[in-house]
Amino acid sequence: MAREEVLVVLNPTAGRGQAGRKESQLRRDLTEIFHDKAVRFAMTERAGHAREIAATVDGNVSLVIAVGGDGTISQVANGLAGKEVPMGILPGGTGNDLARGLGIGSYQAALSALQTGNVRRIDAMLATLNGADVLSLNAGGSGFDAVVADWVNTHCKRIGGTLAYVLGMLNCLPQLRANQTTLTVDGKRIEMETYLCAVCNSSSFGGGMKIAPMADLTDGLADVIVIGDVGRIGFLREFPKVFSGRHIEHPKVHHFQAKEVELKTEPALPTFVDGEMMGPNPIRFQILPQAVQMIVPEAA
């Protein structure tokens, strides 16, 4: 009988190559933790490959560990959709926002969670764009946040974390403008001028920006944060507050909770899901309660 297997899906280019450089250490640490199982590594080679690898998982695999950023983790979750296989994460990307929301703030914290093996079911969001469905674990949206995410993905090859997104915001500031936006929140239509709309499963994006500080990964609801037309100077003045979550106190920052959200802007703007760029909106998000089995710290 074949040994029970732990599959490690590693994106070697994540975090400006840091994830790949830790491969030898990862092999030693994970082999020690899962000494009674066969630990198999699969390296991603192209965009979407993590999803393809995870989709091949069979009954002999008892755990899949995603090593990389939010995009890699999201791809693995998409590949495992419909399979009752838990997943763990070792954050190694630019933002690592889902890991932050799960209380996994460091490499050692991730190893400790994997060693404990505490499995918790968390919510996911089904994002639908142009007839295609993508599972989202962290956040998505459209507007200035998508413009910044695109800049970071294109330009920040050597800089990671919060600094990358702050630089992106400053570089993209000339593109900041209000757009006519239609939101449909659990069937209720709302129209307003907005700078950005973020639909969140977890609390942060952009490498630690607490865009939705009240978000809960297990409450069965998406948290929608809409920043209205605060003006360019007002935006700059309020921006630092996003790191503490106090931006939500501004009268032109709106918060909704919903099971289903549709977002459309005029003109149609780019969208992002878990840090990865997608096509222009409209985009729809539907919450999927307790859809993903995730290894988390015991205190999470």
C-alpha positions in Angstrom: 0.0 0.0 0.0 1.4 3.4 -1.0 2.4 5.8 1.8 0.1 8.7 2.5 1.3 11.7 0.7 1.8 15.4 1.4 1.9 17.5 -1.8 3.9 20.8 -1.7 3.1 23.2 -4.6 5.9 25.7 -4.7 6.0 28.8 -6.8 9.8 29.5 -7.1 9.3 33.0 -8.5 7.0 34.2 -5.6 8.4 36.9 -3.4 11.0 37.9 -6.0 12.3 34.4 -5.9 12.6 34.0 -2.2 10.2 31.1 -2.1 12.4 29.2 -4.6 15.6 30.0 -2.6 14.1 28.4 0.5 13.4 25.1 -1.2 16.2 23.1 0.5 15.2 24.4 3.9 11.5 23.6 3.1 12.3 20.1 2.2 14.2 19.5 5.5 11.6 21.2 7.7 8.5 19.5 6.0 10.2 16.1 5.9 10.8 16.4 9.6 7.2 17.5 10.4 5.6 14.8 8.2 8.2 12.1 8.8 5.5 9.4 8.6 4.3 10.5 5.2 5.8 10.9 1.7 6.5 14.6 1.0 6.4 15.4 -2.7 7.3 18.8 -4.2 5.8 20.1 -7.4 7.3 23.3 -8.8 5.1 25.7 -10.8 6.5 26.6 -14.2 3.9 29.0 -15.7 0.8 31.1 -14.9 -2.0 28.8 -13.8 0.2 25.8 -13.2 -0.5 25.7 -9.5 -4.2 25.1 -10.2 -3.3 22.4 -12.7 -1.1 20.6 -10.2 -3.7 20.7 -7.4 -6.4 19.5 -9.8 -4.5 16.2 -10.2 -4.7 15.3 -6.5 -6.0 11.8 -5.8 -7.1 9.9 -2.8 -3.6 9.1 -1.6 -2.9 12.8 -0.9 -3.9 13.8 2.6 -2.7 17.4 2.5 -1.7 20.0 -0.1 0.6 22.9 1.0 0.8 26.0 -1.1 4.1 27.9 -1.0 3.9 31.4 -2.5 1.8 34.5 -2.5 -2.0 35.0 -2.4 -2.2 34.2 -6.1 -0.5 30.8 -5.7 -2.7 30.0 -2.7 -5.8 30.9 -4.6 -4.8 28.8 -7.6 -4.2 25.8 -5.3 -7.6 26.3 -3.7 -9.2 26.4 -7.2 -7.5 23.2 -8.2 -8.8 21.5 -5.0 -12.4 22.7 -5.5 -14.7 19.8 -4.9 -12.1 17.6 -3.3 -12.2 17.0 0.5 -8.5 17.6 0.9 -7.3 20.2 3.4 -4.6 22.7 2.5 -1.9 24.5 4.3 0.1 27.6 3.4 3.6 28.8 3.7 3.5 32.5 2.8 6.2 33.5 0.3 4.7 36.2 -1.9 4.6 40.0 -2.1 1.5 40.7 0.0 0.8 37.5 2.0 -2.6 39.0 3.0 -4.5 35.7 3.4 -1.8 34.4 5.7 -2.0 37.6 7.7 -5.8 37.1 8.1 -5.3 33.6 9.3 -2.7 34.6 11.9 0.2 33.1 10.0 2.6 36.0 10.1 5.9 34.3 9.7 7.6 31.1 8.3 7.9 29.7 11.8 4.2 30.4 12.5 3.3 28.5 9.3 5.5 25.5 10.3 4.0 25.5 13.8 0.4 25.4 12.3 1.4 22.6 10.0 2.9 20.6 12.9 -0.3 21.1 15.0 -2.5 20.2 12.1 -5.5 22.2 13.2 -8.0 22.2 10.4 -10.7 24.9 10.1 -13.2 25.5 7.4 -13.1 29.0 6.0 -15.3 30.8 3.5 -14.4 31.5 -0.1 -15.9 33.8 -2.7 -16.8 32.7 -6.2 -15.8 35.5 -8.6 -17.5 35.4 -12.0 -16.2 37.5 -14.9 -17.2 37.0 -18.5 -18.7 33.6 -17.8 -15.6 32.3 -16.1 -15.5 31.3 -12.4 -12.6 31.8 -10.0 -12.4 30.9 -6.4 -11.2 33.8 -4.2 -10.0 33.4 -0.6 -8.8 36.9 0.2 -10.2 39.9 -1.8 -11.1 41.2 -5.2 -12.4 44.4 -6.7 -12.2 47.1 -9.3 -11.0 50.7 -9.4 -7.8 52.4 -8.2 -6.9 49.3 -6.2 -6.8 47.3 -9.3 -4.7 49.9 -11.1 -2.2 49.8 -8.2 -2.2 45.9 -8.1 -1.4 45.9 -11.9 1.5 48.3 -11.4 2.9 46.2 -8.5 2.7 43.0 -10.5 4.4 44.6 -13.5 7.1 46.8 -11.8 8.0 45.4 -8.4 10.3 42.5 -9.1 12.8 43.3 -6.3 10.5 45.1 -3.7 7.9 43.3 -1.8 5.4 43.7 1.1 3.7 47.0 2.0 6.4 49.1 0.4 5.6 47.8 -3.1 2.0 48.8 -2.8 2.8 52.2 -1.3 5.1 52.9 -4.3 2.4 51.6 -6.6 -0.1 54.0 -5.1 2.2 57.0 -5.4 3.1 56.1 -9.0 -0.5 55.6 -10.1 -1.8 58.7 -8.3 -2.2 60.6 -11.6 -4.7 58.0 -12.7 -6.9 58.5 -9.6 -10.3 59.6 -10.6 -13.9 58.9 -9.6 -16.0 56.5 -11.7 -19.7 56.0 -12.0 -20.3 52.7 -10.2 -23.3 50.4 -9.9 -23.2 48.0 -7.0 -25.9 45.3 -6.6 -25.7 44.1 -3.0 -27.9 41.1 -2.3 -30.3 42.3 -4.9 -30.3 46.0 -3.9 -29.0 48.4 -6.6 -26.7 51.2 -5.4 -25.2 53.9 -7.7 -22.4 56.3 -6.7 -19.2 57.9 -7.7 -16.3 55.8 -6.4 -12.5 55.6 -6.4 -12.4 51.9 -5.6 -14.6 49.0 -4.6 -13.1 46.1 -2.7 -15.0 42.9 -2.0 -13.3 41.1 0.9 -13.3 37.7 2.5 -10.3 38.5 4.7 -9.4 41.8 6.3 -6.4 43.1 4.3 -4.9 43.5 0.9 -1.9 45.3 -0.6 0.6 43.8 1.9 -1.1 44.7 5.1 -3.6 47.4 4.3 -6.6 46.8 6.6 -9.1 47.6 3.9 -11.9 45.7 5.7 -10.8 45.4 9.4 -14.1 43.9 10.4 -14.0 41.0 7.9 -14.3 37.5 9.2 -13.2 34.4 7.2 -15.9 32.3 8.8 -19.1 34.5 9.0 -20.6 33.5 5.7 -20.5 37.1 4.4 -18.4 39.2 2.1 -17.4 42.7 3.3 -17.7 45.4 0.7 -15.6 48.6 1.1 -16.4 51.5 -1.2 -14.3 54.6 -1.2 -16.3 57.5 -2.7 -15.2 60.7 -4.3 -13.0 62.1 -1.4 -10.8 64.1 -3.8 -7.2 63.6 -4.5 -6.0 65.6 -1.5 -8.5 63.9 0.7 -7.4 60.5 -0.6 -3.7 61.3 0.2 -4.7 62.5 3.7 -6.8 59.4 4.5 -4.5 56.8 2.9 -2.2 56.3 6.0 -5.3 55.3 8.0 -5.8 52.2 5.9 -3.0 50.5 7.9 -4.9 50.8 11.1 -8.4 50.4 9.5 -9.5 53.9 10.6 -10.3 54.9 7.0 -13.7 53.4 7.5 -14.6 56.3 9.8 -14.6 58.7 6.8 -18.2 59.7 5.8 -17.4 58.8 2.1 -16.2 55.3 2.9 -19.1 52.9 2.8 -19.3 49.4 4.2 -21.7 46.7 3.2 -22.0 43.0 4.1 -23.6 40.6 1.6 -23.8 37.1 0.3 -23.7 38.2 -3.3 -22.3 41.4 -4.9 -22.1 42.6 -8.5 -19.8 45.4 -9.4 -19.9 47.5 -12.6 -18.2 50.8 -13.5 -18.5 53.3 -16.3 -16.1 53.1 -18.0 -15.4 49.4 -17.4 -12.2 49.1 -15.3 -9.8 46.3 -14.7 -10.5 43.9 -11.9 -8.3 41.8 -9.6 -8.9 38.7 -7.6 -6.4 37.7 -4.8 -3.7 40.0 -6.3 -4.0 38.6 -9.8 -5.3 40.8 -12.7 -8.4 39.8 -14.6 -10.4 41.5 -17.4 -12.6 44.6 -17.0 -15.8 44.5 -14.9 -18.7 43.7 -14.5 -17.7 41.1 -11.9 -19.9 39.2 -9.5 -18.9 37.7 -6.1 -20.9 35.0 -4.3 -19.9 33.9 -0.8 -19.4 30.1 -0.4 -19.6 29.4 3.4 -17.0 27.0 4.9 -15.9 26.0 1.4 -12.2 25.4 2.1 -10.5 23.2 4.7 -7.4 25.2 5.9 -4.7 24.4 8.4 -4.6 27.4 10.8 -2.9 28.2 14.1 -4.9 26.8 17.1 -5.7 30.4 18.3 -7.1 31.5 14.9 
